[in-house]
Amino acid sequence: MKLVTPDIGLLFWMLVMFGIVLFVLTKFAWKPIVSALKDREHTIDEALKSADKARKDMEKLQAENEKIMMEAKRERDLIIKEAKEIKAGIIGDAKKEASVEAKKIIDATRKSIKSETEAAVNELKGKVAELSVDIAEKILRESLKGNKEQQNLVEKLLKEIKMN
């Protein structure tokens, strides 16, 4: 039971040993332990400050990215709008040019038809005049003595004209 209820001598030597251990620890180990704890505390504070700064920088970057994205979307919409306007202008110009070209072609065709019609009429007039001269020439060549001979000649000439 001596261990459960220690003697004064044992208590004395335990206190002396504790004092020596405490002295050695304060002399040699306490300062490095405290400085290591202070360094650790300082490192943790710096890490927290750095993390807070990084979080703020990330928020700024995210805000800038959103701003850049919005600007890019606006520019894209503007470019699309301009492209649609240019497309509409090009289509309108092409339609106008096609309309002008169609009118030119129609006018040229009408002029061509008119000139061909006039040429055909002039040719027909020339043929009629030729036939008239031929008929008159034949009438004059023959000496017609009676009405009956004139009638026969006209019928003969009409048959010739219908065959040609």
Number of C-alpha atoms within 10 A of each C-alpha: 5 6 7 6 8 10 10 9 9 12 11 11 11 12 12 12 12 12 12 12 12 14 13 12 13 13 11 11 12 14 12 12 13 11 11 12 12 12 12 12 12 12 12 12 12 12 12 12 12 12 12 12 12 12 12 12 12 12 12 12 12 12 12 12 12 12 12 12 12 12 12 12 12 12 12 12 12 12 12 12 12 12 12 12 12 12 12 12 12 12 12 12 12 12 12 12 12 12 12 12 12 12 12 12 12 12 12 12 12 12 12 12 12 12 12 12 12 12 12 12 12 12 12 12 12 12 12 12 12 12 13 12 12 13 17 11 11 13 15 10 9 11 10 13 8 8 9 9 13 15 11 11 17 13 12 11 15 12 11 10 11 7 7 5
